[in-house]
Amino acid sequence: MRRHTLLAPLVSALLIGIPLEARAQVRNIDWPALARETQQILADYVRVNTTNPPGNELAGARFLKAILDREGIEAQILDTVELGAGRANLYARLKGNGSKKAIALVHHIDVVPAAASYWSVDPYAAVVKDGYLWGRGTLDMKGQGIAHLMAMLAIKRSGATLNRDIVYIANADEELGSTGGIVFVQRHADLLRDVEYLITEGGDNQVDSTGKVQYFGVGVAEKRTFWQRLTVKGIPSHGSRPTPHNPVPRLVAALHKIASYETPLRPTPGVDKFFRDIARLYPEPQRGWLSNISVALKEPRAREWILSDVYWNAILRNTISLTGLTGSDKTNVIPPEATGVVDIRLLPDQDPDEMLALLKRLVADTAVKFETLLAPKTPLENPVDTDLFRAIEKAGVSAEPGAFVTTRMLTAATDRPTYRKLGIITYGLDPFRVPAAESQRGMHGNDERISLGNLDFGVRFLYAILRNVQ
Ligand SMILES: [Zn+2]
């Protein structure tokens, strides 16, 4: 008996070509038990109220550190002085053999406020109901943070050989000022020096109404926010006697010129690939159009169909949305000043100065003053031909047979450019299979929740990615 049990693993290991040493080290993972543990830990994390403002991320960081300490993974609470009272970043590292560069898993501890009266459950009670864990942050993004954590713990407990260290980072303040990520990168670039890859939010999967993934969209790029305020000064007077010095019509004329302007359509290489990838989901003639987007955009019927999708429209061009106006708050008063604010989102390769010059040319009125409210972050575009992308592809296809993996451009902003600035290849990845309607409602909205099946799926998916990328 003893001889057989010793020989059996040796023989099977040789047969399938895995070095005996590596194979012998990996212990089986009890997935159902891990799923229960994940659910419990996420519930406890949701109960740590990290609504921003004020954030209170220090409590979240302490919560995570206690788990990491217990598992024997060295963790540090950082930047408490720089971030202010009650705030912190957390950093931990699971050591590998160092033969390859590290991979980092990053999430934000803070959550947006929840209007409890609009929820069907207490947003911070982490209630389990109808197969879901309900609570603020379950999707954005404590759920992901705990999926990162549990995938890392599963690897540690399995004893698998790690060629890459796994770095675990939790940041403060992503939802408001992004100070957590910014301070972390400024003060601790040394901790990130050997990090080659980084995974955080900013991915977007397409999931059908039955919960089946059509594609996993890896966020490889994002638009750059470039907010402007336009101001016209005038001379205040009474509304009953019109004057040429009323700033309001002058501002309105300027805004009208901007609103009427159509930004050129310009597919970047990543966006071009995205359309080619998803073409398979459509019948002809749409399939043909998407397969060659640049040609299709020159054909009126195809162009109209493509641009009717607000997401597609937004990734094909710089976009300009007029969003705010101020003039007089009294009907009979001509105000001394009128202002408008404009939400501009640039393609990653767009030069902001060129855009500003274009707006000034369009307006053609020196009385209109432009002010940049939010300078654009570092452009975010990442290469796709990488070991991490291939690891995600392999894990995605095996997790959901029939699905494919493609490249998404995010139209909103994340902390990723802050890390990308260090040269780290930074992908947005959503490890869950959340139908669009559900994520639309839950993220920043009411009744945010994650299904327990999804939570389990996310841990396994991330675990597979982390194993594949070694
Ligand atoms: Zn988020």
Boltz pocket constraint, residues with backbone or C-beta under 6 A from the ligand:
constraints:
  - pocket:
      binder: B
      contacts: [[A, 108], [A, 140], [A, 141], [A, 174], [A, 201]]
      max_distance: 6.0
